[in-house]
Amino acid sequence: MSDEYSLQPYALTELPEIQARVDRLERQLRRQRLARQEAERISERATRELYDKQQGLVLLETVATAANEATGIEPAIATSLEAIRAHASWRLGHLWLRDRADEMVSTDVWAGDTDRHAPFCEASRGLRFGPGVGLPGRVLKDGRAVWMSDPAGLMSLPRDDAMRAAQLRTALCFPLLAGPDVVGALEFFADSVLEPDLELLALMSQAGTQLGRVVERQRAAEALVHQATHDALTGLPNRVLILDLLKRSLARQSRADGERTAVFFVDLDGFKAINDTLGHAAGDRLLSEVAARLSRVIRCEDTLGRLGGDEFVIVCEALTDEYPVVMIADRLGVSLREPFTLDGEQFLVSASIGIALADGSEEPGALIEQADAAMYRSKELGRARYEFFSDALRERIAHRLELESALRHAIARGELRLHYQPEVDLHTGAIVGVEALLRWQRPEALVTPGEFIGLAEDTGLIVPIGTWVLTEALRQLAAWENDAAIATSPWMSVNLSVRQLSDPELIPRVTAALEHRCADPARLLLEVTESVVLDDAEAGLSVLTALRCLGTEIGIDDFGTGYASLSYLRRFPASVVKVDRSFIAELGNDHRARAIVEAIVTMSRSLGLKIVAEGIETAQQLRIVRELGFDIGQGYLFARPGSAADIGRLLGNATAFGSLLGPVARDETESAHSRAALAR
Amino acid sequence: MKGIVFNLLEQSVVADHGEDVWEELLDVSCLDGVYTSLGSYPDEDLFALVGAAASVLEVRSDDVVRWFGQRSLPLFAERYPQLFSRHVDARSFVLTLNEIIHPEVRKLYPGAIVPEFGFDTSDADWLGMDYYSPRKLCAFAEGLLIGAGEHYGQTVTIDQPQCMNRGDRECRMNIRFSRTR
């Protein structure tokens, strides 16, 4: 049957059926074709997604590599900026960084065809946007990417004219994030209208985090460098940075003919007093205010730095004449003229300024030392002024160096001597004590204490010298005690400097010196100035207390010149107060001096302290100090300091100066009382 | 040559001349006709099909290629509408060839050889376009340009002062687009 059919042509009746079969086959073919196309589409979509993902990974890898290898913010981001721009086929890419003022600042880091878009780049130069302003400002405010395109979106932007002129029609800006903080932003521009691309935005968010870390890391590194080169209190460059700046400036000066570098050394006058009186916090506020005032009067090309304490330095570079130096020096002085208000009170602060001009051969450190030396000269000449480092000053420094060298050998060469000045009981006229005073007899001349005591303090030579003084004074005391011609030997006053008090060996040295001469500690009066307790009250007081425990007497020298309040007296383990000679000198002329001295006397009496008037030179001064109730006097009126032999002769006379005292004196009871108080 | 080109050619021939003509072209070229957009096939296959069409339809080969380009464009638009919807005229669409369209092509077909275009946009009235491809299918580009014009309702006039097929190093087309309708 089938064979029959197969051999026969189609019957006409079968045609519709065949047609239906053809139609069906065509429909099947169409379906197959559509199915194939659908399969192709699915496959294409998967291929495209895979490709995009891979490209995204490649991009992130590029960004990560740049981030890890870069040595600075801008190089790291420049590489990534171009990679991102190329990835997304944008025309231009640009970096913005957030600054300390929390504004977005335009950088010079661009990617893309900057030649073609030069006017737009130029329009972006130097721009800074606060939160909410412009693309970067919006990103800063919201911490999110902003995508804008023509025409409506871009109209409101600060640079919209420049964008239109550059035919840029879509802008994308996304944040560089360090944690939640926006540390910068990247902006990109395209010249066609593009719809927001979510995949791209997701990618940018990852890149933004990577690059944000770069910024953060770099900022941390910069902060470390800043810390190491700047003063924490004022934010000014510190010694390290100033020296570096000077080094470069001096190197430049040696190349540029006719240009000079000047260094100002500015030291405040009386800063210590304010710091001591109001405390360190107020002192710090004062220093900050001074730094602000000084920085306002220097030129913008000058550099102000702080070396520490109340020492400031100003470096002026590339000077062609000295006029700006004088102008700046004058303005610095004027800037401090207005009083400073601290804790509601007003204070006047001046500065002593030293100026050194480089001649091209100096080391940076030496130049600062010269300015420092000139500053010291200003202080010597009365403070609140400026001095140039000069040849004369150079000679003074050379002299000082020579003196220092000689002083080091003075003890060994036997050049030091002690002179003694009597301390006289104002009731009996008897010499009750002598003050040991140091003299330096060099082969060529006698050097005055004013010339070398400061030097000895500065160099630390005061410690061995002080030990020698103590030993020699106790030797002399023992000699007088054994002198049959001297009925009652005096006590011995010996000055101790601040430097000696901070010598950890002081107590053993004093103990050893006393034991060596079998001296009665009560015959030794150690005199210190008020400043001893001002520098470091607790440490100073504890050393004095230890000395007192050895049995020695403690006296306060030059009282009234420092800044100790009377209340300090209470804590001082002292038995004697010596009122400074400047008050005694003024007693006859200045009723205020008298009032101050009266207060000191009253206070001292109430504390059971013996009170000594220094520097009595006239009969009138003697009369007044006796009226005020001083116990003991010292001064040229009685005797100038003299050698042990000279003073020994005076000591043989029990009432050596009785004739000077006249009828007011001779109160033996009072005198006995005062001696007992001292021996306590 | 990417399979999509063969698919588009088949679609164009079938649409304008019927299934039988496509079968005939395959027969004449001795090709089995199995092409999928996911694959790549010898360039010679395409040139053979173009040659067969020229002889069967009795037209010149470059006219076949131009016609093919023109007919392909709406088929592209159907497959990739997002590439077209961003533009309001043919000029701006054409200008995205290098930066958007060809990168998209490369996404789908890694290693695809696409022609290089250079644009001269110095004049707003006409667009200068340099074409370079070892396949020298400038006529296909021409057809696509005409098709693009039709897509945006524009008439396109092309003057080709240089052509690789005439021995020039690259082809140069100066294109004028009429206003959009």
Interface residues (C-beta under 8 A of the other chain):
Chain A: R36 Q37 E40 R41 S43 E44 T47 R48 Y51 D52 S89 S192 V193 L194 E195
Chain B: N7 T36 S37 L38 R79 R86 S92 T96 E99 I100 P103 E104 K107 L108 P110
